[in-house]
Amino acid sequence: MFQDIGQMLLLLGRTARALPLMVRHRRKVCEQLFEIGNASLLMACVLSLFIGGVLALQTGPVLAERGLQGFIGQIVGLSMCKELAPVMMAVLIAGRIGSAMAAEIGSMQVYQEIDALRTMNISPIHFLVLPRLVAIMVALPVLVVFAMLVGWLGGGLVAVYNFQIGISFEAYFNSLRAGVDLLDVVNGLLKSGAFGVVIGVVACHQGLQTIGGPRGIGRSVTKAVVNSIILILILDYFLTRLLLHLD
């Protein structure tokens, strides 16, 4: 485990040093951005719509019993932008995009395409890792913005049309606007950017470490997804403590 962490930190450092070369690979970055967004946007919106709805469905009746249904907009808004949207989108991207990255790079490693790149004096970090890492760092916060908006809408639909809650759209969004400010949204975006780094580094590292045939590729994909989710949840705790302390 410590060896893997050290190798991932080394990979992150080498990729960070190569950031000035991103302009040279901007076309590959745009291709990866399109692939991530095209593959994940619809799933992100559907997932967020029902997360916001479930959150309102669980908390709304309890608040209504105590005459506090006017606070449901604040609860849904803060929960989505500070915690649920960044974490759930990161888990979704880890399963959908991180696994694809690990499989693609792992296949290239197994079939010696990466050795061919080195033979042609092309760095695999510059050619493979850098575009994917930059793309996922940019794409995940954008998806989180969509997730926040759709999640707020899902919570509003449940709050308005559930007879146990019974508040208007105007009251719901006034409550949301009163409880959520720009700093809360920025906190969620900062988290999502950090989660994007974790997913990109873990997926690319597992792909580069792949050995064996198809079974080795399958192991790398599994490890990439599982390790990404574990690190996302651990990092979420420490980032939450840091952001609360800064608040």
C-alpha positions as CSV (number, residue, x, y, z in Angstrom):
1,M,0.0,0.0,0.0
2,F,2.7,2.5,0.9
3,Q,4.7,1.5,-2.2
4,D,1.6,2.3,-4.3
5,I,1.1,5.6,-2.6
6,G,4.7,6.6,-3.1
7,Q,4.5,5.6,-6.8
8,M,1.3,7.6,-7.3
9,L,2.8,10.7,-5.6
10,L,5.9,10.3,-7.9
11,L,3.6,10.1,-10.9
12,L,1.7,13.2,-9.8
13,G,4.9,15.1,-9.3
14,R,6.2,14.2,-12.8
15,T,2.9,15.1,-14.3
16,A,2.8,18.5,-12.5
17,R,6.3,19.3,-13.8
18,A,4.9,18.6,-17.3
19,L,2.0,21.0,-17.0
20,P,3.8,23.7,-19.2
21,L,3.7,21.2,-22.0
22,M,-0.1,21.1,-21.9
23,V,-0.4,23.6,-24.7
24,R,1.3,21.1,-27.0
25,H,-1.3,18.4,-26.1
26,R,-4.3,20.7,-26.0
27,R,-6.1,18.6,-28.8
28,K,-5.8,15.4,-26.7
29,V,-7.1,17.3,-23.6
30,C,-10.1,18.5,-25.6
31,E,-10.8,15.0,-26.8
32,Q,-10.7,13.6,-23.3
33,L,-12.9,16.5,-22.1
34,F,-15.5,15.7,-24.7
35,E,-15.3,11.9,-23.9
36,I,-15.8,12.5,-20.2
37,G,-18.6,14.9,-20.6
38,N,-20.4,13.0,-23.3
39,A,-20.2,9.8,-21.4
40,S,-21.2,11.1,-18.0
41,L,-23.4,14.2,-18.2
42,L,-26.7,12.4,-18.6
43,M,-26.0,9.9,-15.8
44,A,-24.8,12.8,-13.6
45,C,-28.1,14.7,-14.2
46,V,-30.3,11.6,-13.6
47,L,-28.4,10.7,-10.4
48,S,-28.5,14.2,-9.0
49,L,-32.2,14.6,-9.7
50,F,-33.1,11.6,-7.6
51,I,-30.5,12.4,-4.9
52,G,-32.1,15.8,-4.4
53,G,-35.5,14.3,-4.5
54,V,-34.7,11.6,-1.9
55,L,-33.1,14.2,0.3
56,A,-36.2,16.3,0.3
57,L,-38.4,13.2,0.7
58,Q,-36.5,12.1,3.8
59,T,-36.1,15.4,5.5
60,G,-39.3,17.3,4.4
61,P,-42.0,15.4,6.4
62,V,-39.9,15.5,9.6
63,L,-39.4,19.3,9.2
64,A,-43.1,19.8,8.3
65,E,-44.1,18.0,11.5
66,R,-42.2,20.7,13.5
67,G,-43.3,23.6,11.3
68,L,-39.9,24.0,9.8
69,Q,-40.6,23.1,6.2
70,G,-39.3,26.5,5.2
71,F,-35.8,25.3,5.9
72,I,-35.9,22.4,3.4
73,G,-34.3,24.5,0.7
74,Q,-31.3,25.3,2.8
75,I,-30.9,21.6,3.7
76,V,-31.0,20.4,0.2
77,G,-28.9,23.2,-1.1
78,L,-26.1,22.9,1.4
79,S,-26.1,19.1,1.3
80,M,-25.9,19.0,-2.5
81,C,-23.2,21.7,-3.0
82,K,-20.9,20.9,-0.1
83,E,-21.1,17.1,0.1
84,L,-23.4,15.0,-2.0
85,A,-22.7,16.5,-5.5
86,P,-18.9,16.4,-5.3
87,V,-18.7,12.9,-3.7
88,M,-21.4,11.2,-5.8
89,M,-20.0,12.7,-9.0
90,A,-16.5,11.6,-8.0
91,V,-17.7,8.0,-7.4
92,L,-19.6,8.0,-10.7
93,I,-16.5,9.3,-12.6
94,A,-14.3,6.8,-10.8
95,G,-16.5,4.0,-12.0
96,R,-17.2,5.2,-15.5
97,I,-14.1,7.1,-16.6
98,G,-11.4,5.9,-14.2
99,S,-12.0,2.3,-15.1
100,A,-11.9,3.2,-18.8
101,M,-8.6,5.1,-18.3
102,A,-7.0,2.1,-16.4
103,A,-8.2,-0.3,-19.1
104,E,-7.0,1.8,-22.0
105,I,-3.5,2.4,-20.5
106,G,-3.3,-1.1,-19.2
107,S,-4.0,-2.6,-22.6
108,M,-1.3,-0.4,-24.1
109,Q,1.1,-1.6,-21.3
110,V,0.3,-5.2,-21.9
111,Y,0.6,-5.1,-25.6
112,Q,3.9,-3.1,-25.4
113,E,2.6,0.1,-27.0
114,I,4.0,2.1,-24.2
115,D,7.4,0.5,-24.8
116,A,7.1,1.6,-28.4
117,L,6.4,5.2,-27.3
118,R,9.6,5.2,-25.2
119,T,11.5,3.8,-28.2
120,M,10.3,6.8,-30.2
121,N,11.5,9.1,-27.4
122,I,7.9,10.0,-26.4
123,S,7.2,10.2,-22.7
124,P,4.1,8.2,-21.7
125,I,3.5,10.7,-18.9
126,H,3.4,13.6,-21.4
127,F,1.4,11.7,-24.1
128,L,-1.0,9.6,-21.9
129,V,-1.2,10.8,-18.3
130,L,-1.1,14.6,-18.7
131,P,-4.1,15.0,-21.0
132,R,-6.2,12.7,-19.0
133,L,-5.3,14.2,-15.7
134,V,-6.0,17.8,-16.9
135,A,-9.2,16.8,-18.6
136,I,-10.7,15.0,-15.5
137,M,-9.6,17.9,-13.3
138,V,-11.6,20.3,-15.5
139,A,-14.5,18.1,-16.3
140,L,-15.4,16.9,-12.8
141,P,-16.1,20.4,-11.4
142,V,-18.2,21.2,-14.5
143,L,-20.2,18.0,-13.9
144,V,-20.6,19.0,-10.2
145,V,-22.1,22.3,-11.2
146,F,-24.7,20.5,-13.3
147,A,-25.3,18.1,-10.4
148,M,-25.9,20.9,-8.0
149,L,-28.4,22.6,-10.2
150,V,-30.3,19.4,-11.1
151,G,-30.2,18.2,-7.5
152,W,-31.7,21.5,-6.3
153,L,-34.4,21.1,-8.9
154,G,-35.2,17.5,-7.8
155,G,-35.5,18.6,-4.2
156,G,-37.8,21.4,-5.2
157,L,-40.1,19.2,-7.2
158,V,-40.5,16.8,-4.3
159,A,-41.0,19.6,-1.8
160,V,-43.7,21.2,-3.9
161,Y,-45.6,18.2,-5.0
162,N,-45.4,16.1,-1.8
163,F,-48.5,16.8,0.2
164,Q,-46.7,16.1,3.5
165,I,-44.4,19.0,2.9
166,G,-46.5,21.5,0.9
167,I,-44.4,24.5,0.2
168,S,-44.3,26.6,-3.0
169,F,-41.5,26.8,-5.5
170,E,-40.9,30.4,-4.5
171,A,-40.6,29.6,-0.8
172,Y,-38.3,26.6,-1.5
173,F,-35.9,28.6,-3.7
174,N,-36.0,31.6,-1.4
175,S,-34.9,29.3,1.4
176,L,-32.2,27.8,-0.8
177,R,-30.9,31.2,-1.8
178,A,-30.8,32.4,1.9
179,G,-28.9,29.3,3.0
180,V,-26.4,28.8,0.2
181,D,-23.8,31.4,-0.8
182,L,-21.0,31.5,-3.3
183,L,-18.4,30.2,-0.8
184,D,-20.4,27.0,-0.3
185,V,-20.4,26.3,-4.0
186,V,-16.7,27.1,-4.2
187,N,-16.1,24.6,-1.4
188,G,-17.8,21.9,-3.5
189,L,-15.8,22.8,-6.6
190,L,-12.5,22.7,-4.7
191,K,-13.4,19.2,-3.4
192,S,-14.3,18.0,-6.9
193,G,-11.0,19.3,-8.3
194,A,-9.1,17.4,-5.7
195,F,-11.2,14.3,-6.3
196,G,-10.4,14.6,-10.1
197,V,-6.7,14.6,-9.3
198,V,-7.1,11.4,-7.2
199,I,-9.1,9.6,-9.9
200,G,-6.7,10.5,-12.7
201,V,-3.6,9.6,-10.8
202,V,-4.9,6.3,-9.5
203,A,-6.3,5.2,-12.9
204,C,-3.2,6.1,-14.8
205,H,-0.9,4.5,-12.2
206,Q,-2.8,1.3,-12.2
207,G,-2.8,1.2,-16.0
208,L,1.0,1.8,-16.1
209,Q,1.5,-1.0,-13.6
210,T,-0.5,-3.6,-15.5
211,I,1.2,-6.9,-16.1
212,G,-0.1,-10.1,-17.7
213,G,-2.9,-10.5,-20.2
214,P,-6.6,-9.8,-20.0
215,R,-6.7,-11.0,-16.4
216,G,-4.1,-8.4,-15.5
217,I,-6.1,-5.6,-17.2
218,G,-9.2,-6.7,-15.2
219,R,-7.3,-6.6,-11.9
220,S,-5.9,-3.1,-12.8
221,V,-9.4,-1.8,-13.6
222,T,-10.8,-3.2,-10.3
223,K,-8.0,-1.8,-8.2
224,A,-8.3,1.6,-9.9
225,V,-12.0,1.9,-9.1
226,V,-11.8,0.6,-5.6
227,N,-8.7,2.6,-4.6
228,S,-10.2,5.7,-6.1
229,I,-13.4,5.5,-4.1
230,I,-11.5,4.7,-0.9
231,L,-9.1,7.7,-1.4
232,I,-12.0,10.0,-2.3
233,L,-13.8,9.2,0.9
234,I,-10.7,9.6,3.0
235,L,-9.7,12.8,1.3
236,D,-13.3,14.1,1.7
237,Y,-13.0,13.9,5.5
238,F,-9.8,15.8,5.6
239,L,-10.9,18.4,3.1
240,T,-14.1,18.9,5.0
241,R,-12.2,19.5,8.3
242,L,-9.9,21.9,6.5
243,L,-12.6,23.9,4.9
244,L,-14.6,24.1,8.1
245,H,-11.5,25.3,9.9
246,L,-11.0,28.0,7.2
247,D,-14.7,29.1,7.5
